Amino acid sequence: MSDARNYQQISVDLLVPFNDHPFELYEGQRLNDMIESVRANGVITPIIVRPIEDGKFEILSGHNRIAAAKDVGLESVPAVVREGLTDEDAMFIVTETNLIQRSFADMKHSERAAAIAGHYAAMKRQGYRADLVGEVDTITYSPVANKSSMGKLGEQYGLSKDTIHRYLRVNGLIPAIKVRLDSGEIALRVAVTLSYLKKPEQETVERQISRGKKLTIKIANLLRDESQKDELTKEFIKRVFEPGYFPTKIKPVKLSGKFLADYFDESASTDEIEETMKEALKMYLNK
């Protein structure tokens, strides 16, 4: 495979988005600022693309720049054309350039999962593509560290190996469940548990959630166990979502007035305290 960089001016009509692009495109003021920048200066930093069928090019880096270019009416943009890339190489460029331009902490769960999975796949391959690291470095003017293990990957993001593993699991979820995770409808640990289900099983679970059924960690754990025994059926999935399937066994917990006084004033009612604690636990579990 040739590593020569091929700089071209490419028509925007020949550019297509990366297949299943895992990152949300800019909106609102951030998009408006980019549009004004492109209107005033054009596209300064070349995008990165790879050739595909019918003489077109798939965008690996620069989706937002292309959106801005189309908005202001540019007919072509500068691009680096990379030929002979594997899908894993392409995904590495997509994730690395997005991480340079965005804050990892500000990403949605599914975007974090895609970034980590893309890096991890690249690191596992024999003969890690150091030339791609250099490519991203040159084009974005930002240093990219060479990484060789899950531990190194965790160091880059400031995450534990366990958290890296969780996001690798999340990346295997079907898109509809990822959307529910990103919206906060289901917690991260519930999503990780569901990732052990086969894709058709996840789709059946998603249908139950779409009908208003509540998914708890207890249900998710049971579904995972049944799936790993190859005994999970559509009928079983429907049954565990029915009210009363799990008897209530949790013993009531009494909280002392001294404990509550640290967080609530005397005017707080029991209902207000319960609602506040429920929301706090939901936020905690989502993290």
C-alpha positions, 0 to 999 in steps of 0.5 A: 500500500502506498503511503504517499499523500495525495493532495487534491482540490475535490468537488463537494458533489463527489464527497459522501459521509463516512458510513455509520459516522459515529459522531454528532455533527455541529449544530447551533452556534458552533456550526454558525461560527464554522460557516462564518470562518469558511465564508471569510477564509475558505477551508484552510485545513484539508479534509481527509478522504479515501476513494470509493466507487463511482469516482466519489470519495468518502469523508474521513475527517472534515464532515463539519467543514464540508457542511459549512462549505456547502452552506456558503456555496463552495464548489470544491475543497482541499483534500488529502486522498488516502488510498488502500486503507482498510476499514479499520484504518479509516475508522482510526482516522475518523475517531482520532481527528474527532478526539483532537477537535472535541472534548472526550468528556463532552461526548455522548456515551456512544461517541466515546464507545466508538472512539475507544473501539476504533483506537483499540482495533487499531492497536490490536493489529499487527504492525500498528499504522504509525503512518496514520498517526503521522498523517493525523498529526500533520493535518491537524497540527496536534500531536498524537501519542502512539498507544500499544495496550488497553492500559495506554488507551486508558491513560490517554482518556483518564479512564480505568481499564474496567471503564475502557472495557465497558465502552468496548462492550457498549460499542456492540449495542444496536443503534436504538439502544445506544440512543436510549443510553445517550438520552439517559433513558437507560443507565450505563451499567444497564447498557453494558449488561445488554451488550452481552445479548445477541443482536436479535435479542437486543432488538426484542428488548428494544421493542419492549422499551419502545412500548413503555416498559421499564428496563431495570438492572435486575431485568438486564442481568436476568436477560444476560444470564438466560442469553449466555445459557442460550435459553433466552426467547422472545416470550421470556423477554416479554414476560420479565417486563410484565409488572409483578414478575420480580417480587419486591424484596428490598428492605426499607432503609431508615435515614437519620435526621442528622444525615438528611440535615446535611442535604435538606432543610426543615421545609423539605417534605418526604416526597421532595426528599425521595424525588431528589434522592431518586434523581441523584441516584439516576445521575450517579448510575448513568455515570 
